[in-house]
Amino acid sequence: MRLLSPQDLVAKGISFERSQLFALIKIGKFPKPVKMGLRRNAWLESDVDDWIKQLVAERDGAAA
């Protein structure tokens, strides 16, 4: 199980502004982070990979 920092998200090609990212989380369009402290968040790599696969499936017209 690997945790991704915001910088790791950028390395995967996910470059939303912080406010955009948390707006997507709030409406259920991006995986929720794991709280690593008061001001630190990380994401499970498997959750992010599943999210990317879902986007590709939606693009291709298939339900994920």
Protein Blocks (a to p, Z undefined) as FASTA:
>chain_A
ZZddfklmmmnopacdfklmmmmmmnopaccdddfbjkbccddfklmmmmmmmmmmmmno
paZZ
